[in-house]
Amino acid sequence: MSNFLQLSGKRFLIFGVANKKSIAYSVAKMLQEENAQTIFVVKNETIREKASKFFPQSPFFCCNVENEEEIVQLRQEIGDQFGCFDGILHSLAFADFTEGIKPFHETPKKAFLQALDISCFSLTSIARYFADILSPQASIVTISISTTRMASENYGYMAPIKAALDSSLAFLSKSFSSFSQIRFNAVAPGLLKTSASAGIPGYLDSYLYAEKVIPRGRAIETEEAASTAVFLLSPRSSGIVAQKIIVDAGMEINYFDKNIIQKMNVSD
């Protein structure tokens, strides 16, 4: 069916394109394939120089979301040039693991608060300052993780931060409902091969384990998470509000796979 997602001619603001492995990259490509307009926001000039080569026909802006004044300035520049937007993709996350993975109770306060600011509060801040240039039925989508209740040691303190991000969806949706039908949702993929994940100590071992646990025998692909995000950005998902959509290919149902249990028993 032509234009099933009803995205043709709509305009979206994309935060977080870093390289071709990022979810934001795949989301933007799919939006453009649906004849939607994409405007990009990256952290600095270095990233803009690289990322703009992927989308040479699209505008790029710089904004460090840790600095609220930059968000305000970005809103002014983008509002003046483009007017109304039909949605925002918030694909921003950062954690400083330069000191390695520590036991959770030894998490450095400064590192935790910085990660919380970039990975979670930036969604609220962006929503606040861009509210007046969003269409009344706009969709805002962020990127979470499939579970924040599993204490994966090599993911460090990011799971509690993603839990805060998930909780924000309900409060933002409720807050915005007083003046619009703007909705907030999250895509929550399982383990992915991204540049960001490559920097997490021990991530590869967890990724390989996930491939064993997932019923189909192969891990989630970035495009699968991106496809869900594109659907959530589209008017076709209008009935989905304040939800976290898990994209893990069934991993959460298969932890007790008999073949995996048998291998563990043999090794013991």
N, C-alpha and C positions, 0 to 999 in steps of 0.2 A: 504494500500500500504506500503510495507516494506521501511523503511528509507526515508519516504516522505520528512521530514524536512532536510535531507542530513547533519545530525549532527554527524553521526557515525565516530569516529576516530578524530574528531576535538577537539581542546584544548581551554578552557575558564578560564579566571581569574575572580574570584567572590569576590567582595568587599562587606562586610556588613552582613555576617551571624552572628546572635547573639543567636538565639534560634529557636525552631521549628515553631514559629508563624511568623517569618520574611519572607518577600517575597523572599529574597536571598536563604533561605533554600529550599523553594518550587521550585525555578528555578533550583537550583543545583540538586535536586532529579530528576527533569524531564530531565535535560541534561544527567544525568547518565543513566536514563532509555533509552535514545536514543544512548547509548554507546559513549558518549562524555567524555573527560577527564576534570576534574575540579580541579583547584588549588585555595586555599582560602587565603584571606587576612583579618585579623581582627585587632582591635586596639591594643590589649595588650595580655600579657600572660594569664591573668585571663580569658578573653574571649576565647582564643585559647584552654585552658584546657577544657572548657565546650563544645565549638562548635566542637572540633575535635572528640568527642565521637559520633557525628551524622554521621561523614564521616571518619571512622577510616582508610580507605585505601587511603585517599587523603592528599596531602601535605598542611600544614598550615604555613603561615608567619604572622608576626606582623608588623604593620606600623601605626603610628599616622599621618594622612594626614595633620594635622596642621603644621607638621615639614617637610619642603621641603627636607631637607637632608635625612630624612627617606625614602621618596619616591624614591630619587635617589639611595639610598642603596638597596632598595627593587628591583628596576629595574635591578640592577647589579646581585643580587643574583638569581632572577628568570630567567633572561636572560641566565646566565651561566648554569643553571640546565635544563631549558626546551626549550630554543630557541623560536620558533615562536608561536604566539597565534592567534586564529581565532576570538576572541571576548572578550569583557570585560563587566561584569555587575557591574554598579556603583549603589549600594543601600546604600548610606550613607546620614544620616541626623541627625542633633543635634540642639537643642535649649535649652537654660538655662531658665527654668521657675520657678526656685527656689523662686523667689520673687513674684510668682503668675502672672496672666495675667493682664497687664496694658493697659490702652487706648493706641492706636498705637502711638500717639504723645509723649507718655512718655517712649517709648522703650529705654532701656539703650544701648548706643552706643557700649560698649564692648560686650554685649550679641549679638547684631545684627551682628557685624563684625565677631565674632567667628562662629555664625551659618552660615553666608555667606561663610566663609572660608571652613568649613567642608561640608556643604550641597550643595554648588554650585561650588566654585572655585576649589575644589579638583578634579572635573571632568576634567577641563582644565589642571590642573597640571599632573594628571595621564596620560592623553592623550599625553601631551608633552613629558614626559619621557619614555613612553612605545611605542611611535610611530615606532621606528626602529625595534621592535620585534613583530609587528602586520603584519599579512598577508595582501596583497594589497587589498583584498575584505573583510577585517574584519568588524565586527559590534560591536558598542559600545552602550549599552543601559543603561539609567539611570531611576530612579523612581521619578516621579513628583506627582502632585495631579490633580484631575479632573477639578478644576477651581481655578484660582488665582484672579478672578475678584469679587468673592463673599466675602464680608467683614465679614467673620466669626470671631467674637470677641474672641472665645476661641482657635482659631488657631494662634492668635497673629501675630507676624511679619514674620512667616514662609511663608505665601502666597507671599509676595513680593520677598522673597528669591527664592522660587520655580519659580516665573516668570522670574527671572534672569537666573535660570537654564534652563528654556525652551528656552529663547532667545539664550543661549550659543550654542544650538544645530545647529542653522543655521550658526553661525560664525565658529564653529569647523568643520562642514561639508564642508564649503567653503574653509577654510584654508587647510584642509587635501586634498582637491580635486586637489591641485597643484602637488601632488606627489603620489596619490593613489585613490582608490575607497572606502576607509574606510568611513563608514557612522555613524551618530549619531542620535539616536531616544530616545523617552521617553515613558514609560508606565505611564498613569495618572489615577490611580484608585480612586473611590469614597471612602467613609469611610470604613476602615477595622478594624478588631479585631487583633491588633498587640500589642506587649509589649510597643513599642514606643508610640503608640496612647493612651495607658492606662495611661501614665504619663501626658497627656494634660488635664488641669482642664476643666470640663464640657463636655468632649468628649463623654461620654456615652449618655448623653441626645441628642446630635447631631446624634449619631449613631442610636438611637432608632427612631428619627424623620426621618432619611434617609430610614429606613425600611418601614415607612408609605408612603413616597413619591415615592419610586421605584415601578414601575408598577407591578412587579411580587410579591411584598410584602415581600421581604427578601433582606438583604444587600449583597454587593459584598463579595465573599470569596477570601481569599488570593490566592488560587490556580487559580482563574480566571485571576487575574492580572499576576501571574507567567506564565501562559500559553501564554499570549500575549507577555511577555518578551522573552520567549523561541522562539516563532515565529520570533520576531524581530532579535534575535541573529542568526537565521538560514539563509542560502542562499536563502530560499524561499521568503524572504522579501526584496530581493535585490533592488526592485524598490521604496522602502520607505526610504526617506532620509530627515532628519531634521524635523521630525514630532513628535507630541505628540498624542499618541493613547489613547483616553478616554475610560476607562472601568468602567462604573457606572450603568450598567443594565438599562439605560434609565432614570435615575433620573432627568437629566436636562430637559426632555420634560414634566415633570409631576408635577411641582410645583403648578399648579392651578387645581389639581384634585378636582372634585366637592365634594367628600366625606370629604376631609381635610378642604376645605373651609367651608362646612356646620358645621363641628365640631367647627371651630374657631368662626363662627357666633353665635353658641349656647352658647359657653363659654362666649361671650361678653354679 
